[in-house]
Amino acid sequence: EATIVVVGAGLAGGRTCVALRQLGHRGPVILIGAEEHLPYDRPPLSKAVLASGADPGLGLELDGVDVRLGVRATGLDLAATTLTTDAGEVSYDVLVLATGAEPVRLPGEGRQVSLRTREDATLIRAELRPGSRVVLVGAGWIGAEVATAAVAAGCRVTCLEGGAAPLAGPLGAEVAARFLPWWREVDLRTGVQVEEITADGVRLRDQTLAPADLVVTGVGVRPAVGWLAESGLELAGGGVAVDGDGRTSDPAVFAVGDVAARWSPRLGARVHSGHWDEAVNGASAVAQTIVGAAAGADRVPYFWSDQFGRKVQYVGQHGPADRAVLREHDDPEKWGVAWLAEDGRLTAHLNVGYPKAMVQARVAVEEQRRVDDEAVRRLDAAL
Ligand code: FAD
């Protein structure tokens, strides 16, 4: 039986190992992870872990998997089907890349914390004290969740955002404006450019200083592919290029989760990964492909965020040319956005406080349904 090596002991890597065993693979499975922890869940890090110190452990059933923690893969020789690690070489018959993504860091010598690991969350939580000055760089998904926890902890919170409003980049200015009132208790400064992180806080390009006891940067992540640079494996948009079932340009190598850039035939584009759902469903798809089970469907991207007491859900993937139509409800706390292609097809949907709409929208996006403009304007109308 083939030896399957999985690199990256996060959500995608851990779930791939579990799925391989469930699907009956009997040969050796080796899971190599740079962190000292068994796979744990990251979404709680910016939510329950910051709020209450909850345990983010996934409790995956990894009996029968040769788990090697604290080991980092450093290179890949495709011709020799061998991986180099800081603990020696490892040979494989099948290799699964699940090394996730790494936070982008800003220039400067001062301390900046990003939120990616358990250690990061523990450190931030310990410093969210009443009255302490917390400066967040970036009002994106993670910035909003950290702001929520910091406000709740009684910190004085400043957020520095380059765009005109939170999430204006990914969602467009009109939709982003809707998020602004949620930031009431934060000193949110939009349209500002950060120059560097200093010992005293964050220096802006106009040379003003935002003084801080704690600087948290949330300005995006990059797929962890640095160690693959010499391998010759095809990359796309910064990640490892894969087809719908996780196959890379090398037949013995698969990639899944945040490190992968999956081609979606439905979208005619690569899926911007970086979300929990993609890691979980991608792990099943890769394991099925490896054991020769039926190929999966073209998955519709989905993610959620919990910020300022609201649940935001987004399903699909809109393009820059798609039209955003706001959806209203009698209750102003519930609203949504539908993105429509030129031909009226629903390409993506966002909803706040109204999960029912997401379930419907997922089906409509999957079926590439053309939706009625009038129905779109009412959040409680069927799509
Ligand atoms: P990861 O979870 O990053 O795991 C990759 C693992 O590989 C890491 O342990 C890493 O140390 C290891 N590794 C990297 N390089 C090497 C190497 N060379 N050798 C060995 N090991 C290596 N998604 C949502 O949909 N909704 C949310 O609300 C949400 N909230 C989030 C909040 C936070 C704070 C974070 C950080 C992420 C959040 N996400 C959310 C995203 C979601 O957690 C990720 O999409 C998911 O964790 C991806 O899983 P992964 O296994 O691909 O990567």
Boltz pocket constraint, residues with backbone or C-beta under 6 A from the ligand:
constraints:
  - pocket:
      binder: B
      contacts: [[A, 7], [A, 8], [A, 9], [A, 10], [A, 11], [A, 12], [A, 13], [A, 32], [A, 33], [A, 34], [A, 35], [A, 40], [A, 41], [A, 42], [A, 43], [A, 44], [A, 45], [A, 46], [A, 71], [A, 72], [A, 73], [A, 74], [A, 98], [A, 99], [A, 100], [A, 101], [A, 115], [A, 116], [A, 117], [A, 142], [A, 224], [A, 227], [A, 256], [A, 257], [A, 258], [A, 259], [A, 274], [A, 275], [A, 276], [A, 277], [A, 279], [A, 302], [A, 303], [A, 304], [A, 305], [A, 306]]
      max_distance: 6.0
